[in-house]
């Protein structure tokens, strides 16, 4: 028996639904994941996804909030059904969604209609009427991550604080025309979308909360590596037609701001010695992309459009 199988089977003994199933009747397959360890579990009664939380993730993820929001997203027919959740450490079992592929940036470029389907599942969540716990506040989260990194004695990329200072104008533009908050995923990595070719589902609600819904679109665009044409497809599908200038501007602003925030997330992974990736390089890539977009003339025009709330 492999180490992965041993870990998964030990975790399953904590879950009443599968605790009594003999190990010989369970098949375990390791799935992807940057911070957590995920397994596909095949049992006589059905197929499931087991999530074992990564080390130290409880330092910056509220598992009680995640449990509530994940179940609310399932009730909105956006997330997989949550069958078990231990709020003390984040161990979770969900129903496996059959007939889907796990998306990647490459698949977002190659599967026809993928940006539109992703936009529609986000729209379904945002308009679901569900109430999430936790309010995702971008600039407060930047402050909190910086404090956490200071406690870890972690190094920041040169000029990071300067860019945060420059983002004050962005914050002013966004706050001059606040929008109604909605239940948002807040971390729409390409790999968090599951696609059957007709519709998508969205999984992994660790960072979810009430937020400006356009954050999800800007962040998704960055994570999926969408180009201008696919950005337009995404936004038009979300809006159901032509996209107001201010809404387009908010989306572009959030493309830069998500990189500014997730740079810090990458630095936390690096400080915690997460072996899943070279997180120092990851953080630098995100920071350089943020600076490049914020330094462009296009970005300034979008900030002005949001500040004017031009339609």
C-alpha positions, -999 to +999 in steps of 0.1 A: +000+000+000+014+034-010+018+063+014-010+082-004-033+052+001-024+049+037-031+086+044-064+086+025-077+054+042-067+067+076-087+099+069-117+080+057-120+062+090-130+096+105-159+099+080-191+080+091-203+075+055-172+054+046-157+044+079-171+009+079-162+001+043-134-025+042-102-010+026-102-037+000-134-023-014-120+012-017-099+025-046-079+057-040-064+080-067-043+111-059-056+143-076-040+177-079-037+205-054-012+232-044-017+233-007-041+204+001-040+167-008-070+156-028-080+120-036-107+104-057-123+076-037-142+049-055-165+028-032-194+004-038-219+031-030-204+058-053-174+080-060-162+109-039-134+135-035-115+135-002-097+167+007-070+165+034-060+200+044-024+211+040+000+217+068-004+252+084-033+261+061-054+267+093-032+297+100-049+317+073-081+298+063-112+298+085-125+263+081-159+271+098-165+298+072-154+275+044-178+247+055-208+271+055-199+287+022-192+253+004-226+240+015-243+272+003-225+269-031-237+233-033-273+245-025-269+270-054-260+240-077-226+254-083-204+233-060-202+195-055-224+182-027-206+184+006-211+151+025-187+156+055-167+185+068-147+186+100-145+223+110-117+216+134-091+209+107-109+211+073-111+174+064-138+172+037-156+146+016-176+157-015-196+139-041-176+133-073-191+151-102-192+126-131-185+134-168-163+165-162-128+174-170-107+195-145-099+227-164-065+242-169-053+274-186-046+254-217-081+239-217-096+274-213-080+283-246-088+250-265-123+241-253-149+262-273-171+283-251-152+276-219-148+313-209-186+318-214-195+287-194-172+298-166-188+332-165-223+317-163-215+295-133-200+326-116-232+345-125-253+317-111-234+319-078-235+357-076-273+358-082-282+328-061-294+348-031-271+327-008-254+345+021-218+337+026-200+341+059-169+363+058-164+395+039-135+394+014-119+428+017-090+431-007-069+458+011-076+445+046-064+411+033-032+426+019-026+441+054-033+408+071-010+389+048+018+414+053+014+411+091+015+373+088+047+375+066+063+399+091+057+373+119+073+346+097+103+369+090+097+365+053+113+385+025+092+407+002+100+414-035+117+447-039+093+476-044+062+457-031+052+484-006+056+511-033+031+493-055+007+490-026+010+527-022+003+533-059-028+511-055-043+538-032-057+555-064-073+522-074-089+518-040-103+553-042-118+546-076-134+514-065-148+528-033-162+559-050-188+537-067-193+507-044-213+478-057-237+453-040-217+425-025-224+389-036-214+354-026-181+350-045-155+322-049-126+348-047-100+322-059-112+310-093-081+291-104-086+274-137-083+240-119-113+249-097-136+247-127-151+214-137-165+213-173-187+188-190-189+208-222-224+221-215-219+237-181-194+241-154-192+236-116-168+254-093-151+237-063-127+247-035-143+275-014-114+281+010-112+318+003-148+325-005-169+353+010-191+383+002-173+404-023-176+426-054-186+400-080-164+414-106-134+403-086-142+367-096-141+377-133-108+396-131-092+368-111-105+341-134-092+359-164-057+360-149-057+324-137-070+311-170-046+332-190-074+347-211-066+370-240-086+400-250-110+381-272-117+355-245-121+383-219-148+398-241-165+364-244-164+360-206-177+395-199-205+394-226-217+360-213-217+374-177-236+406-187-258+389-213-248+414-239-227+446-242-204+453-213-206+487-196-172+506-195-171+508-158-177+471-154-150+463-179-127+487-160-134+470-127-126+436-142-092+449-155-084+466-122-090+433-104-067+415-127-039+436-113-052+435-077-055+398-076-018+395-086-009+420-059-028+399-033-018+364-044+019+375-045+017+376-007-001+342-007+028+327-027+053+343-002+035+326+027+037+292+009+074+299+003+080+308+040+061+277+051+084+256+028+054+242+008+071+217-016+043+217-042+059+245-063+087+271-064+065+297-046+092+324-046+093+323-084+055+321-084+053+352-062+078+371-084+059+362-116+026+375-101+042+407-088+059+415-122+026+409-140+009+432-116+034+460-121+033+456-158-005+460-160-006+489-135+021+507-154+002+506-187-018+535-202-047+511-206-048+506-169-050+543-162-079+546-186-098+518-168-092+534-134-106+567-148-137+549-162-144+533-128-138+566-110-163+583-133-186+552-132-188+557-170-215+535-186 
